[in-house]
Amino acid sequence: MDQDPVSAAATVALATPTTELAVRRALADHGRLTVDAMDVASIADLYALGLTSHATVNVMLAVEDDLDVELPDAVLNRSTFATIESIAAAAELAQ
């Protein structure tokens, strides 16, 4: 049975809880999602939940600031910001 991406929060483990929390906080503050970022499944399509290309810039800056990292230019693309899992993976690459 398919799970609702919002109610299936955290079905896929990320590398570190700290990174995932930073991503979720950034999405809650800047992502303009139609749902609570803390309840979104880590593999849910964020664009389907309201994330825009403009909001991704603010999310990226917030993640970088929170984790004191700089995302590499090579990962600055739409697919990186498609899921919480992919944003967290990019942030971990930068650490």
C-alpha positions as CSV (number, residue, x, y, z in Angstrom):
1,M,0.0,0.0,0.0
2,D,1.3,3.5,-0.9
3,Q,1.9,5.8,2.0
4,D,0.9,9.4,2.1
5,P,4.2,11.4,1.9
6,V,3.1,13.7,4.7
7,S,2.1,10.9,7.2
8,A,5.1,8.7,6.3
9,A,7.6,11.1,7.9
10,A,11.1,9.9,8.4
11,T,10.6,6.5,6.7
12,V,14.1,6.7,5.3
13,A,17.0,7.4,7.7
14,L,19.3,10.2,6.9
15,A,23.0,10.3,7.7
16,T,22.6,12.4,10.9
17,P,19.6,13.6,12.8
18,T,21.3,17.0,13.2
19,T,21.4,17.5,9.4
20,E,17.9,16.4,8.9
21,L,16.6,18.7,11.7
22,A,18.5,21.6,10.1
23,V,16.9,20.9,6.8
24,R,13.4,20.6,8.3
25,R,13.9,23.9,10.2
26,A,15.0,25.6,7.1
27,L,11.9,24.3,5.2
28,A,9.6,25.3,8.0
29,D,11.0,28.8,8.1
30,H,11.6,29.4,4.4
31,G,10.1,26.6,2.3
32,R,6.5,27.9,2.1
33,L,5.3,24.3,2.1
34,T,1.5,23.6,2.3
35,V,2.2,21.2,5.2
36,D,4.3,21.2,8.3
37,A,7.9,20.4,7.4
38,M,8.4,18.4,10.5
39,D,5.7,15.9,9.4
40,V,7.0,15.5,5.8
41,A,8.5,12.1,4.8
42,S,12.2,12.4,4.1
43,I,11.6,11.2,0.5
44,A,8.5,13.2,-0.3
45,D,8.5,15.5,-3.3
46,L,9.0,19.0,-1.8
47,Y,8.0,20.7,-5.1
48,A,4.7,18.9,-5.0
49,L,4.2,20.2,-1.4
50,G,4.7,23.9,-2.5
51,L,8.5,24.5,-2.6
52,T,9.4,27.0,-5.3
53,S,12.7,27.7,-6.9
54,H,12.8,31.0,-5.2
55,A,12.2,29.4,-1.8
56,T,15.0,26.9,-2.4
57,V,17.5,29.7,-2.3
58,N,16.3,30.8,1.2
59,V,16.3,27.1,2.3
60,M,19.8,26.6,1.1
61,L,21.1,29.7,2.8
62,A,19.3,28.7,6.1
63,V,20.8,25.2,5.9
64,E,24.3,26.6,5.2
65,D,24.0,29.0,8.1
66,D,22.6,26.5,10.6
67,L,25.3,23.8,9.8
68,D,28.1,26.3,9.0
69,V,28.7,24.8,5.6
70,E,28.7,25.9,2.0
71,L,26.9,23.6,-0.5
72,P,29.2,22.9,-3.5
73,D,28.2,24.4,-6.8
74,A,27.9,21.0,-8.3
75,V,24.9,20.2,-6.2
76,L,23.0,23.4,-6.7
77,N,20.2,22.0,-8.9
78,R,16.5,21.2,-8.7
79,S,17.0,17.5,-7.9
80,T,19.1,18.4,-4.8
81,F,16.1,20.3,-3.3
82,A,13.5,17.7,-4.3
83,T,13.4,15.9,-1.0
84,I,14.6,16.4,2.6
85,E,16.9,13.4,2.1
86,S,18.6,14.9,-1.0
87,I,19.1,18.3,0.7
88,A,20.6,16.6,3.8
89,A,22.9,14.5,1.6
90,A,24.2,17.6,-0.1
91,A,24.7,19.3,3.2
92,E,26.6,16.3,4.5
93,L,28.9,16.4,1.4
94,A,29.7,20.0,2.4
95,Q,30.8,19.1,5.9
